[in-house]
Amino acid sequence: MENHTSLAGRQWIINQDDSSIFPNCEKISGIINNICQRCGSYCNTKIAGKKLYCRACIGLGRVSENDYLIRDLSNKSYSKQNDLLTWSGNLTARQAKVSQEICYAFKKRQDHLVHAVTGAGKTEMLFDCLKLCLEAGLRACIATPRIDVVNELYPRISSAFSKIKIGKYHGREYKDYEAEQLIICTTHQLLKFYHAFDLLIIDEVDSFPYAPSPMLHFGANNAVKTDGMKLYLTATPPDDLLEKIKHKKITVSLLNRRFHGGLLPVPKEKLFLKPFLKKKQLNKHLLKQIILVIKAGHPLLLFVPRINEIPVYLEALKACHQLKEMVIKGVHAADEARIDKVQEFRDKKIDILITTTILERGVTFKHVWVIIVAADDAIYTRASLIQIAGRVGRSSDDQDGLVLFCYHKYTLPIRQAISEIKRMNR
């Protein structure tokens, strides 16, 4: 019987007053030469002007120069088993080829990127590699930058590997650590691990907050074993990974078709000469587009650039008599009811969901159509526009749909996003 109270692969902080240490653990100073040993950040702030502490990872508990970082270096063992994969689906020929390439990379412990279009079925392509890892008694983790994606992945992975207990960890849900063989978590949670995983899968690797954060990259590198493998997943690879591919530091698989074989919906463009919203009233042309979506019987994701715009658009939409029978809500990253609202939209209890880029990726809603208000805003990059467009047409029985970019100025990211979608469709 495995001891699931083990802290194998974990790291935590203790202060000088508690200098005890468990067997198979190492103890190092929390800050060495002004560098936080948990997150790799430079520390230049002092508590009451006396001792240094790390501000970057304080959300996980304060690390100061008088603290120690304890790392459990024990090699957690899991039983070798057979037939752990309980998923009964089938991969397409294209998916199977990518799956084989992933397994080959894992056997060689070669870091690998899967560059696959939105809706390609990236999750299912992981199953064979996860099976290979878990049945060998090794340990795996799927990390993603956003809580919504953790919550979406957890039931799918649990169903595919129903014979083992799977851990789910993120900041909105407290759970005692149980040293599960397979863990699904946010990339922030990786800062709590040290040389824990034989296989670390980072989903949506180009997504905020992971992509621009040296701290989260540091945490990911520390979380994987020295002889482990990192597998990156995305539809829009960041420049640093493209450079690594160019210099043959990582290998890559490319899949430019969705699992159902359909093409990516090419966004439609609409130039607006007048404001989208003025004196709490929607632009009549924007309202017309919204009504067309509702009349077509599709749920609508309405993207706006900023959180403070959500209540304004919410009020304006609810004031429209043409939409008086519709259930309309808004959701954003700091919304305490965010998880519930996303599920309500998935269950078709909400007709129009006004949101920000928090829902640009990693979530699937059947038959959804999308309108982006102010697609020319600086917050929308090429990658985010591609990801938002990728919410549409993901079902095999509904392979197309409306993606509408509304703008006042035709920007480079809009042009690049549309060009790349067309290129991937060739």
C-alpha positions in Angstrom: 0.0 0.0 0.0 1.4 3.4 -1.0 1.8 6.1 1.6 -0.3 8.9 0.1 0.7 11.3 3.0 4.2 11.4 1.5 5.5 14.8 0.6 7.7 13.3 -2.1 8.5 15.9 -4.8 7.2 18.8 -2.7 9.0 21.9 -1.3 7.9 24.1 1.5 9.1 26.9 3.8 10.1 26.7 7.4 11.6 29.5 9.6 14.7 29.4 11.8 12.6 28.6 14.9 11.6 25.3 13.3 14.8 23.9 11.8 13.6 20.2 11.9 14.0 18.2 8.7 12.4 15.0 7.5 14.3 12.0 6.2 15.3 12.2 2.5 14.9 16.0 2.6 17.4 18.8 1.8 17.3 22.2 3.5 18.6 25.3 1.8 18.3 29.0 2.6 15.1 30.5 1.2 17.0 33.4 -0.4 20.6 33.1 -1.6 22.5 36.1 -3.0 19.2 38.0 -3.2 17.6 35.2 -5.4 14.5 33.5 -4.1 15.2 29.7 -4.3 11.5 28.9 -4.8 10.7 31.1 -7.7 14.0 32.4 -9.0 13.0 36.1 -8.6 15.4 38.8 -7.5 14.6 40.1 -4.0 15.2 43.7 -3.0 12.4 44.4 -0.5 12.9 44.2 3.2 10.4 43.6 6.0 10.4 46.7 8.3 13.7 47.6 6.7 15.4 44.5 8.3 15.3 41.3 6.3 14.8 40.6 2.6 11.7 38.8 1.4 10.4 37.7 -2.0 7.4 39.7 -3.2 7.0 37.6 -6.4 5.7 34.4 -4.9 4.3 35.8 -1.7 0.8 34.4 -2.7 2.2 30.9 -1.8 3.5 32.1 1.6 6.3 34.5 2.4 9.9 33.5 1.8 12.5 35.6 3.7 16.2 35.4 4.1 15.8 33.9 7.5 13.7 31.1 6.2 14.6 27.7 4.9 13.3 25.9 1.9 12.8 22.2 2.5 12.7 19.8 -0.4 11.6 16.2 -0.1 13.9 14.3 -2.5 12.4 10.9 -1.9 11.6 9.0 -5.1 7.9 8.2 -4.7 7.2 4.7 -6.1 4.0 3.7 -7.8 3.0 0.2 -8.8 3.5 -0.9 -12.4 0.0 -1.7 -13.8 -1.7 -2.5 -17.1 -4.8 -1.3 -18.8 -5.0 2.0 -17.0 -6.4 3.8 -20.0 -10.2 3.4 -19.8 -11.0 5.7 -22.7 -12.8 3.8 -25.5 -12.5 6.4 -28.3 -10.4 6.3 -31.4 -7.9 8.8 -32.8 -7.9 10.0 -36.3 -5.0 9.0 -38.5 -3.5 12.5 -38.1 -4.0 12.4 -34.3 -2.5 8.9 -34.1 0.6 10.1 -35.9 1.1 12.9 -33.4 0.4 10.6 -30.5 3.1 8.2 -31.7 5.6 11.1 -32.0 4.8 12.2 -28.4 5.4 8.7 -27.1 8.7 8.5 -29.0 9.8 11.8 -27.5 8.9 10.6 -24.0 10.9 7.3 -24.4 13.9 9.4 -25.4 13.1 12.0 -22.7 13.2 14.6 -25.4 11.3 17.9 -24.7 8.6 18.2 -27.4 6.0 20.7 -28.7 2.6 19.8 -30.1 1.6 22.7 -32.4 -2.1 21.8 -33.2 -4.9 24.0 -34.3 -7.7 24.8 -31.8 -10.1 21.9 -31.6 -7.6 19.4 -32.9 -8.1 17.1 -29.9 -4.9 17.7 -28.1 -6.1 16.2 -24.9 -6.9 12.9 -26.5 -3.5 12.8 -28.2 -1.9 12.8 -24.7 -3.6 9.6 -23.5 -1.1 7.1 -25.0 1.9 8.9 -23.5 0.2 9.3 -20.1 -0.6 5.5 -20.3 3.0 4.8 -21.1 4.2 6.9 -18.2 1.7 5.8 -15.6 1.8 2.1 -16.3 5.6 2.2 -15.9 5.0 3.4 -12.3 6.2 6.9 -13.2 4.6 10.2 -12.3 3.0 12.8 -14.5 1.5 16.3 -14.3 -0.6 18.4 -16.6 -0.2 22.1 -15.8 -2.0 25.0 -17.4 -2.0 28.7 -16.7 -5.7 29.1 -16.0 -8.1 27.7 -13.5 -10.9 27.3 -16.0 -8.8 24.9 -18.1 -7.9 22.9 -15.0 -11.6 22.5 -14.2 -12.3 21.5 -17.8 -9.5 19.0 -18.1 -10.1 17.3 -14.7 -13.3 15.4 -15.6 -12.0 14.4 -19.0 -8.7 13.0 -17.7 -10.5 11.4 -14.8 -12.9 9.6 -17.2 -10.0 8.4 -19.4 -8.0 7.1 -16.4 -10.7 6.1 -14.0 -8.7 3.4 -12.3 -6.3 5.8 -10.6 -6.8 8.8 -8.3 -6.0 12.1 -9.9 -5.1 15.2 -8.0 -6.5 18.6 -8.9 -4.8 21.7 -7.4 -5.5 25.4 -8.0 -5.8 28.6 -5.9 -9.6 28.7 -5.8 -10.0 25.3 -4.2 -8.1 24.0 -1.2 -7.1 20.4 -1.0 -4.6 18.5 1.1 -1.7 17.1 -0.9 -2.0 13.4 -1.4 1.0 12.6 -3.7 -1.2 11.4 -6.5 0.6 9.7 -9.4 -1.2 12.0 -11.9 -1.8 15.7 -11.1 -3.7 18.4 -12.9 -2.9 21.9 -11.7 -2.3 25.6 -12.6 1.3 26.5 -13.4 1.5 28.6 -10.2 1.1 25.3 -8.2 4.3 24.0 -9.8 6.3 26.3 -7.5 5.4 23.9 -4.7 7.1 21.0 -6.4 10.8 20.0 -6.9 12.0 17.2 -9.2 8.6 15.6 -8.8 7.5 14.6 -12.3 8.9 12.2 -15.0 6.4 13.8 -17.5 5.4 17.5 -17.2 2.8 18.6 -19.8 2.3 22.3 -20.1 -1.0 23.1 -21.9 -1.6 26.5 -23.5 2.1 27.3 -23.1 1.7 30.7 -24.7 -1.0 31.8 -22.4 -1.0 34.5 -19.7 0.2 34.4 -16.9 2.7 31.6 -17.8 4.2 32.9 -21.1 5.6 36.2 -19.9 6.6 35.0 -16.4 10.2 34.0 -15.7 9.0 32.9 -12.2 6.5 30.3 -13.7 9.1 29.1 -16.2 11.5 28.6 -13.3 8.9 26.7 -11.3 8.2 24.4 -14.3 11.9 23.6 -14.8 12.3 22.8 -11.1 9.1 20.6 -11.0 10.3 18.1 -13.6 13.0 15.6 -12.7 16.4 16.0 -14.2 15.8 13.0 -16.4 12.2 13.9 -17.1 10.5 15.4 -20.1 8.5 18.6 -20.8 5.7 18.4 -23.3 4.3 21.7 -24.6 0.8 22.2 -26.1 -0.5 25.2 -28.0 -2.2 26.4 -31.2 0.0 29.5 -31.2 3.6 28.8 -30.3 5.6 31.6 -28.6 8.8 32.9 -30.0 11.0 31.2 -27.4 9.8 27.7 -28.4 10.1 28.5 -32.1 13.7 29.4 -31.5 14.3 26.2 -29.6 12.8 24.2 -32.6 15.0 26.2 -35.0 18.1 25.2 -33.0 16.9 21.6 -32.6 16.7 21.9 -28.8 13.1 20.5 -28.8 11.2 18.4 -31.4 7.8 19.3 -32.8 4.6 17.8 -34.1 2.3 19.8 -36.3 -1.5 19.1 -36.8 -3.4 21.6 -38.9 -6.8 19.9 -38.9 -9.4 19.6 -36.2 -10.4 16.2 -34.9 -13.5 16.2 -37.1 -11.5 17.0 -40.2 -13.2 20.4 -40.6 -11.5 23.7 -41.3 -11.1 26.5 -38.9 -13.8 29.2 -39.2 -12.3 32.2 -40.9 -13.3 35.4 -39.0 -15.6 37.9 -40.7 -14.6 41.6 -40.4 -16.9 44.6 -39.7 -15.7 48.1 -39.7 -17.5 50.5 -37.4 -17.4 54.3 -37.9 -19.3 55.2 -34.7 -18.6 54.0 -31.1 -19.7 50.5 -30.1 -21.5 52.0 -27.1 -22.6 55.5 -26.5 -24.8 56.9 -23.7 -25.5 53.3 -22.5 -26.9 52.4 -25.9 -25.4 49.8 -28.2 -24.4 50.7 -31.7 -27.3 49.6 -33.9 -25.1 47.6 -36.2 -23.5 45.7 -33.3 -26.9 45.0 -31.8 -28.1 43.7 -35.2 -25.2 41.2 -35.3 -26.0 40.1 -31.7 -29.7 39.5 -32.5 -28.7 37.5 -35.6 -26.7 35.1 -33.5 -29.6 34.7 -31.0 -32.1 34.2 -33.8 -29.8 31.5 -35.3 -30.2 29.6 -32.0 -26.6 29.9 -30.9 -25.1 30.9 -27.5 -23.0 34.0 -27.8 -19.6 34.8 -26.3 -19.2 38.5 -26.5 -15.6 39.6 -25.9 -14.8 43.1 -24.6 -11.3 44.4 -24.0 -11.5 45.2 -20.3 -13.2 44.1 -17.1 -14.7 47.6 -16.4 -16.6 47.4 -19.7 -18.5 44.2 -18.8 -21.1 45.9 -16.5 -21.6 48.7 -19.1 -22.3 46.3 -21.9 -24.4 44.1 -19.6 -26.7 47.0 -18.7 -27.0 48.1 -22.4 -27.9 44.6 -23.5 -30.4 44.0 -20.8 -32.1 47.3 -21.8 -32.7 46.1 -25.4 -36.3 45.0 -25.7 -35.3 42.6 -28.5 -33.2 40.6 -25.9 -35.6 40.8 -22.9 -36.2 37.1 -22.9 -32.5 36.3 -23.0 -30.3 35.3 -20.0 -27.3 37.6 -20.1 -24.4 37.6 -17.7 -20.8 38.8 -17.5 -17.7 37.0 -16.2 -14.1 37.9 -15.7 -10.9 36.6 -13.9 -11.7 38.1 -10.5 -15.4 37.1 -10.5 -16.0 34.9 -7.5 -18.9 33.2 -9.4 -16.7 32.6 -12.4 -16.6 28.8 -12.3 -20.4 28.6 -11.8 -21.1 31.1 -14.6 -18.9 29.2 -17.1 -20.7 26.0 -16.2 -24.1 27.6 -16.6 -23.1 28.8 -20.1 -21.9 25.3 -20.9 -25.2 24.0 -19.7 -27.0 26.5 -22.0 -28.6 28.3 -19.0 -27.0 31.6 -20.2 -27.7 32.9 -23.8 -25.1 35.7 -23.9 -21.9 35.7 -21.8 -19.9 38.9 -21.9 -16.3 38.2 -21.1 -12.6 39.2 -21.5 -9.7 37.2 -22.8 -9.9 35.0 -19.7 -12.1 32.7 -21.9 -10.0 33.0 -25.0 -8.7 29.4 -24.8 -8.9 26.1 -23.1 -12.7 26.0 -22.8 -15.2 24.3 -25.1 -18.8 25.3 -25.5 -21.0 23.4 -28.0 -22.4 25.4 -30.9 -21.1 28.7 -29.6 -20.6 31.8 -31.8 -18.3 34.7 -31.1 -18.2 38.4 -31.5 -15.2 40.4 -30.5 -15.9 44.1 -29.7 -12.9 46.4 -30.4 -10.8 43.7 -32.0 -8.4 46.5 -32.8 -7.7 47.1 -29.1 -4.0 46.6 -28.1 -5.0 43.9 -25.7 -5.7 41.5 -28.6 -2.6 39.9 -30.0 -2.4 37.7 -33.0 -2.4 34.7 -30.8 -5.4 35.8 -28.6 -7.5 36.5 -31.7 -6.7 33.1 -33.2 -7.5 31.4 -29.8 -10.8 33.3 -29.5 -11.8 32.4 -33.1 -11.0 28.8 -32.1 -13.9 28.6 -29.7 -16.2 28.2 -32.7 -16.9 25.1 -34.8 -15.5 22.6 -32.4 -18.3 20.1 -32.6 -18.4 17.4 -35.3 -22.0 18.2 -35.9 -21.4 21.9 -36.1 -18.1 22.5 -37.8 -18.6 26.1 -38.8 -20.0 29.3 -37.3 -19.7 33.0 -36.8 -16.5 34.7 -35.7 -16.9 38.4 -36.1 -14.1 40.9 -35.6 -15.6 44.4 -34.9 -13.1 47.3 -35.2 -12.5 50.9 -35.9 -9.0 50.4 -37.3 -7.7 47.4 -39.2 -4.6 46.4 -37.2 -1.6 44.1 -37.8 -2.8 41.5 -35.3 -6.2 41.3 -37.0 -4.5 40.8 -40.4 -2.0 38.3 -39.0 -4.7 36.2 -37.2 -6.8 35.9 -40.3 -3.8 35.1 -42.5 -2.6 32.4 -40.1 -6.1 30.8 -39.9 -6.3 30.7 -43.7 -2.8 29.3 -43.9 -3.6 26.5 -41.5 -6.7 25.7 -43.5 -4.7 25.0 -46.7 
